[in-house]
Amino acid sequence: MRKTRFIVRGALVAGLYIVLTIVTGELSFGLTVPGLGVVQFRPAEALVVLPVLYPETIWGLYLGCLAANLLGGLGPWDVFGGSAVTFLAAYLTWRLRRTRWYALPPIVLNGFLISLYLRFIFKLPYWATALGIMVSEAVVVVVLGVPLVAALKRLEANRW
């Protein structure tokens, strides 16, 4: 039963990540905002904090990001690079699950690492791009992800 729950939860998160990314389209894959650089409001990134409660979602997030980027990203850069960043962010979020800093990995890693290949592909200024991605990632993670984790914690506490 536990193994089934593990697989189903990971698969559900993968599917949610894909649907949320594709449905939000261009907003999820990045827009250039004058004065801020590239911003990416990918609501699916709110799910990257789920490993705080469910470590099995790490692989679901990785596979969901990989599939979503296959369907609409920047080709191999996003498919492999973006998915690897999501995997690492989810893993580090799980490692920080007992601290108040658990939401930082997706914000920091997406900002610093995604902007590396965006700079290379589009010749964008690195620091402006990193800042824009960190700000937009912080909005999604803090406004959607952190409250999601808090609500799920309450549900889990009331379940027993």
C-alpha positions as protocol buffer text, in pm:
chain_id: "A"
residue {
  index: 1
  type: MET
  ca { x: 0 y: 0 z: 0 }
}
residue {
  index: 2
  type: ARG
  ca { x: 277 y: 244 z: 93 }
}
residue {
  index: 3
  type: LYS
  ca { x: 469 y: 174 z: -230 }
}
residue {
  index: 4
  type: THR
  ca { x: 153 y: 236 z: -433 }
}
residue {
  index: 5
  type: ARG
  ca { x: 93 y: 566 z: -253 }
}
residue {
  index: 6
  type: PHE
  ca { x: 455 y: 663 z: -322 }
}
residue {
  index: 7
  type: ILE
  ca { x: 421 y: 594 z: -696 }
}
residue {
  index: 8
  type: VAL
  ca { x: 77 y: 754 z: -728 }
}
residue {
  index: 9
  type: ARG
  ca { x: 177 y: 1071 z: -543 }
}
residue {
  index: 10
  type: GLY
  ca { x: 491 y: 1114 z: -755 }
}
residue {
  index: 11
  type: ALA
  ca { x: 297 y: 1052 z: -1077 }
}
residue {
  index: 12
  type: LEU
  ca { x: 19 y: 1289 z: -972 }
}
residue {
  index: 13
  type: VAL
  ca { x: 269 y: 1567 z: -907 }
}
residue {
  index: 14
  type: ALA
  ca { x: 436 y: 1500 z: -1243 }
}
residue {
  index: 15
  type: GLY
  ca { x: 100 y: 1528 z: -1418 }
}
residue {
  index: 16
  type: LEU
  ca { x: 5 y: 1843 z: -1228 }
}
residue {
  index: 17
  type: TYR
  ca { x: 339 y: 2003 z: -1315 }
}
residue {
  index: 18
  type: ILE
  ca { x: 288 y: 1929 z: -1685 }
}
residue {
  index: 19
  type: VAL
  ca { x: -72 y: 2054 z: -1695 }
}
residue {
  index: 20
  type: LEU
  ca { x: 0 y: 2372 z: -1496 }
}
residue {
  index: 21
  type: THR
  ca { x: 296 y: 2455 z: -1719 }
}
residue {
  index: 22
  type: ILE
  ca { x: 124 y: 2390 z: -2051 }
}
residue {
  index: 23
  type: VAL
  ca { x: -201 y: 2564 z: -1954 }
}
residue {
  index: 24
  type: THR
  ca { x: -17 y: 2880 z: -1850 }
}
residue {
  index: 25
  type: GLY
  ca { x: 181 y: 2878 z: -2175 }
}
residue {
  index: 26
  type: GLU
  ca { x: 408 y: 3174 z: -2243 }
}
residue {
  index: 27
  type: LEU
  ca { x: 386 y: 3291 z: -1885 }
}
residue {
  index: 28
  type: SER
  ca { x: 550 y: 2963 z: -1776 }
}
residue {
  index: 29
  type: PHE
  ca { x: 829 y: 2976 z: -2032 }
}
residue {
  index: 30
  type: GLY
  ca { x: 944 y: 3332 z: -1976 }
}
residue {
  index: 31
  type: LEU
  ca { x: 870 y: 3688 z: -2077 }
}
residue {
  index: 32
  type: THR
  ca { x: 1110 y: 3979 z: -2108 }
}
residue {
  index: 33
  type: VAL
  ca { x: 1008 y: 4268 z: -1886 }
}
residue {
  index: 34
  type: PRO
  ca { x: 1184 y: 4600 z: -1951 }
}
residue {
  index: 35
  type: GLY
  ca { x: 1398 y: 4696 z: -1654 }
}
residue {
  index: 36
  type: LEU
  ca { x: 1371 y: 4353 z: -1491 }
}
residue {
  index: 37
  type: GLY
  ca { x: 1485 y: 4115 z: -1761 }
}
residue {
  index: 38
  type: VAL
  ca { x: 1334 y: 3770 z: -1804 }
}
residue {
  index: 39
  type: VAL
  ca { x: 1056 y: 3670 z: -1569 }
}
residue {
  index: 40
  type: GLN
  ca { x: 888 y: 3335 z: -1561 }
}
residue {
  index: 41
  type: PHE
  ca { x: 571 y: 3294 z: -1359 }
}
residue {
  index: 42
  type: ARG
  ca { x: 543 y: 2917 z: -1377 }
}
residue {
  index: 43
  type: PRO
  ca { x: 270 y: 2823 z: -1127 }
}
residue {
  index: 44
  type: ALA
  ca { x: 390 y: 2461 z: -1144 }
}
residue {
  index: 45
  type: GLU
  ca { x: 705 y: 2573 z: -961 }
}
residue {
  index: 46
  type: ALA
  ca { x: 491 y: 2613 z: -648 }
}
residue {
  index: 47
  type: LEU
  ca { x: 494 y: 2232 z: -636 }
}
residue {
  index: 48
  type: VAL
  ca { x: 875 y: 2226 z: -591 }
}
residue {
  index: 49
  type: VAL
  ca { x: 831 y: 2274 z: -216 }
}
residue {
  index: 50
  type: LEU
  ca { x: 620 y: 1957 z: -182 }
}
residue {
  index: 51
  type: PRO
  ca { x: 924 y: 1744 z: -88 }
}
residue {
  index: 52
  type: VAL
  ca { x: 901 y: 1913 z: 253 }
}
residue {
  index: 53
  type: LEU
  ca { x: 615 y: 1671 z: 317 }
}
residue {
  index: 54
  type: TYR
  ca { x: 651 y: 1407 z: 48 }
}
residue {
  index: 55
  type: PRO
  ca { x: 1002 y: 1306 z: -66 }
}
residue {
  index: 56
  type: GLU
  ca { x: 853 y: 1094 z: -344 }
}
residue {
  index: 57
  type: THR
  ca { x: 751 y: 1411 z: -522 }
}
residue {
  index: 58
  type: ILE
  ca { x: 1117 y: 1479 z: -606 }
}
residue {
  index: 59
  type: TRP
  ca { x: 1113 y: 1236 z: -896 }
}
residue {
  index: 60
  type: GLY
  ca { x: 761 y: 1346 z: -995 }
}
residue {
  index: 61
  type: LEU
  ca { x: 876 y: 1707 z: -1017 }
}
residue {
  index: 62
  type: TYR
  ca { x: 1176 y: 1608 z: -1226 }
}
residue {
  index: 63
  type: LEU
  ca { x: 970 y: 1401 z: -1470 }
}
residue {
  index: 64
  type: GLY
  ca { x: 694 y: 1663 z: -1486 }
}
residue {
  index: 65
  type: CYS
  ca { x: 941 y: 1940 z: -1562 }
}
residue {
  index: 66
  type: LEU
  ca { x: 1117 y: 1723 z: -1820 }
}
residue {
  index: 67
  type: ALA
  ca { x: 791 y: 1645 z: -2000 }
}
residue {
  index: 68
  type: ALA
  ca { x: 663 y: 2003 z: -1981 }
}
residue {
  index: 69
  type: ASN
  ca { x: 991 y: 2133 z: -2123 }
}
residue {
  index: 70
  type: LEU
  ca { x: 978 y: 1872 z: -2400 }
}
residue {
  index: 71
  type: LEU
  ca { x: 636 y: 2005 z: -2494 }
}
residue {
  index: 72
  type: GLY
  ca { x: 713 y: 2374 z: -2485 }
}
residue {
  index: 73
  type: GLY
  ca { x: 1059 y: 2472 z: -2364 }
}
residue {
  index: 74
  type: LEU
  ca { x: 1385 y: 2577 z: -2524 }
}
residue {
  index: 75
  type: GLY
  ca { x: 1478 y: 2235 z: -2650 }
}
residue {
  index: 76
  type: PRO
  ca { x: 1765 y: 2041 z: -2492 }
}
residue {
  index: 77
  type: TRP
  ca { x: 1864 y: 2338 z: -2273 }
}
residue {
  index: 78
  type: ASP
  ca { x: 1532 y: 2336 z: -2090 }
}
residue {
  index: 79
  type: VAL
  ca { x: 1469 y: 1963 z: -2117 }
}
residue {
  index: 80
  type: PHE
  ca { x: 1796 y: 1866 z: -1955 }
}
residue {
  index: 81
  type: GLY
  ca { x: 1914 y: 2184 z: -1783 }
}
residue {
  index: 82
  type: GLY
  ca { x: 1580 y: 2306 z: -1650 }
}
residue {
  index: 83
  type: SER
  ca { x: 1476 y: 1960 z: -1538 }
}
residue {
  index: 84
  type: ALA
  ca { x: 1808 y: 1906 z: -1360 }
}
residue {
  index: 85
  type: VAL
  ca { x: 1767 y: 2239 z: -1180 }
}
residue {
  index: 86
  type: THR
  ca { x: 1415 y: 2140 z: -1072 }
}
residue {
  index: 87
  type: PHE
  ca { x: 1542 y: 1803 z: -948 }
}
residue {
  index: 88
  type: LEU
  ca { x: 1824 y: 1965 z: -751 }
}
residue {
  index: 89
  type: ALA
  ca { x: 1590 y: 2232 z: -608 }
}
residue {
  index: 90
  type: ALA
  ca { x: 1337 y: 1967 z: -501 }
}
residue {
  index: 91
  type: TYR
  ca { x: 1609 y: 1754 z: -343 }
}
residue {
  index: 92
  type: LEU
  ca { x: 1758 y: 2049 z: -152 }
}
residue {
  index: 93
  type: THR
  ca { x: 1409 y: 2154 z: -44 }
}
residue {
  index: 94
  type: TRP
  ca { x: 1366 y: 1807 z: 105 }
}
residue {
  index: 95
  type: ARG
  ca { x: 1706 y: 1836 z: 277 }
}
residue {
  index: 96
  type: LEU
  ca { x: 1598 y: 2171 z: 429 }
}
residue {
  index: 97
  type: ARG
  ca { x: 1250 y: 2045 z: 523 }
}
residue {
  index: 98
  type: ARG
  ca { x: 1304 y: 2092 z: 895 }
}
residue {
  index: 99
  type: THR
  ca { x: 1420 y: 2453 z: 857 }
}
residue {
  index: 100
  type: ARG
  ca { x: 1246 y: 2774 z: 763 }
}
residue {
  index: 101
  type: TRP
  ca { x: 1478 y: 2801 z: 459 }
}
residue {
  index: 102
  type: TYR
  ca { x: 1316 y: 2518 z: 262 }
}
residue {
  index: 103
  type: ALA
  ca { x: 1172 y: 2756 z: 0 }
}
residue {
  index: 104
  type: LEU
  ca { x: 1511 y: 2902 z: -96 }
}
residue {
  index: 105
  type: PRO
  ca { x: 1654 y: 2629 z: -325 }
}
residue {
  index: 106
  type: PRO
  ca { x: 1406 y: 2674 z: -612 }
}
residue {
  index: 107
  type: ILE
  ca { x: 1438 y: 3053 z: -594 }
}
residue {
  index: 108
  type: VAL
  ca { x: 1817 y: 3065 z: -582 }
}
residue {
  index: 109
  type: LEU
  ca { x: 1892 y: 2774 z: -816 }
}
residue {
  index: 110
  type: ASN
  ca { x: 1647 y: 2883 z: -1085 }
}
residue {
  index: 111
  type: GLY
  ca { x: 1778 y: 3238 z: -1067 }
}
residue {
  index: 112
  type: PHE
  ca { x: 2146 y: 3154 z: -1089 }
}
residue {
  index: 113
  type: LEU
  ca { x: 2139 y: 2844 z: -1310 }
}
residue {
  index: 114
  type: ILE
  ca { x: 1858 y: 2900 z: -1560 }
}
residue {
  index: 115
  type: SER
  ca { x: 1996 y: 3246 z: -1632 }
}
residue {
  index: 116
  type: LEU
  ca { x: 2330 y: 3086 z: -1726 }
}
residue {
  index: 117
  type: TYR
  ca { x: 2190 y: 2913 z: -2030 }
}
residue {
  index: 118
  type: LEU
  ca { x: 1950 y: 3198 z: -2113 }
}
residue {
  index: 119
  type: ARG
  ca { x: 2254 y: 3427 z: -2126 }
}
residue {
  index: 120
  type: PHE
  ca { x: 2426 y: 3185 z: -2360 }
}
residue {
  index: 121
  type: ILE
  ca { x: 2125 y: 3127 z: -2589 }
}
residue {
  index: 122
  type: PHE
  ca { x: 1980 y: 3479 z: -2605 }
}
residue {
  index: 123
  type: LYS
  ca { x: 2283 y: 3692 z: -2510 }
}
residue {
  index: 124
  type: LEU
  ca { x: 2089 y: 3833 z: -2213 }
}
residue {
  index: 125
  type: PRO
  ca { x: 2264 y: 4019 z: -1932 }
}
residue {
  index: 126
  type: TYR
  ca { x: 2333 y: 3758 z: -1664 }
}
residue {
  index: 127
  type: TRP
  ca { x: 2263 y: 3953 z: -1344 }
}
residue {
  index: 128
  type: ALA
  ca { x: 1942 y: 4118 z: -1469 }
}
residue {
  index: 129
  type: THR
  ca { x: 1817 y: 3782 z: -1593 }
}
residue {
  index: 130
  type: ALA
  ca { x: 1911 y: 3607 z: -1267 }
}
residue {
  index: 131
  type: LEU
  ca { x: 1736 y: 3877 z: -1064 }
}
residue {
  index: 132
  type: GLY
  ca { x: 1423 y: 3864 z: -1280 }
}
residue {
  index: 133
  type: ILE
  ca { x: 1400 y: 3487 z: -1252 }
}
residue {
  index: 134
  type: MET
  ca { x: 1462 y: 3494 z: -875 }
}
residue {
  index: 135
  type: VAL
  ca { x: 1192 y: 3756 z: -821 }
}
residue {
  index: 136
  type: SER
  ca { x: 936 y: 3573 z: -1031 }
}
residue {
  index: 137
  type: GLU
  ca { x: 1027 y: 3235 z: -875 }
}
residue {
  index: 138
  type: ALA
  ca { x: 1002 y: 3386 z: -526 }
}
residue {
  index: 139
  type: VAL
  ca { x: 654 y: 3517 z: -603 }
}
residue {
  index: 140
  type: VAL
  ca { x: 534 y: 3174 z: -716 }
}
residue {
  index: 141
  type: VAL
  ca { x: 703 y: 2978 z: -437 }
}
residue {
  index: 142
  type: VAL
  ca { x: 614 y: 3216 z: -153 }
}
residue {
  index: 143
  type: VAL
  ca { x: 263 y: 3311 z: -267 }
}
residue {
  index: 144
  type: LEU
  ca { x: 152 y: 2967 z: -388 }
}
residue {
  index: 145
  type: GLY
  ca { x: 397 y: 2700 z: -268 }
}
residue {
  index: 146
  type: VAL
  ca { x: 446 y: 2790 z: 98 }
}
residue {
  index: 147
  type: PRO
  ca { x: 69 y: 2822 z: 164 }
}
residue {
  index: 148
  type: LEU
  ca { x: 18 y: 2492 z: -20 }
}
residue {
  index: 149
  type: VAL
  ca { x: 264 y: 2319 z: 214 }
}
residue {
  index: 150
  type: ALA
  ca { x: 98 y: 2480 z: 519 }
}
residue {
  index: 151
  type: ALA
  ca { x: -248 y: 2365 z: 406 }
}
residue {
  index: 152
  type: LEU
  ca { x: -125 y: 2012 z: 338 }
}
residue {
  index: 153
  type: LYS
  ca { x: 43 y: 1999 z: 680 }
}
residue {
  index: 154
  type: ARG
  ca { x: -290 y: 2089 z: 842 }
}
residue {
  index: 155
  type: LEU
  ca { x: -469 y: 1823 z: 638 }
}
residue {
  index: 156
  type: GLU
  ca { x: -211 y: 1562 z: 734 }
}
residue {
  index: 157
  type: ALA
  ca { x: -237 y: 1661 z: 1103 }
}
residue {
  index: 158
  type: ASN
  ca { x: -618 y: 1633 z: 1098 }
}
residue {
  index: 159
  type: ARG
  ca { x: -613 y: 1305 z: 907 }
}
residue {
  index: 160
  type: TRP
  ca { x: -523 y: 1105 z: 1215 }
}
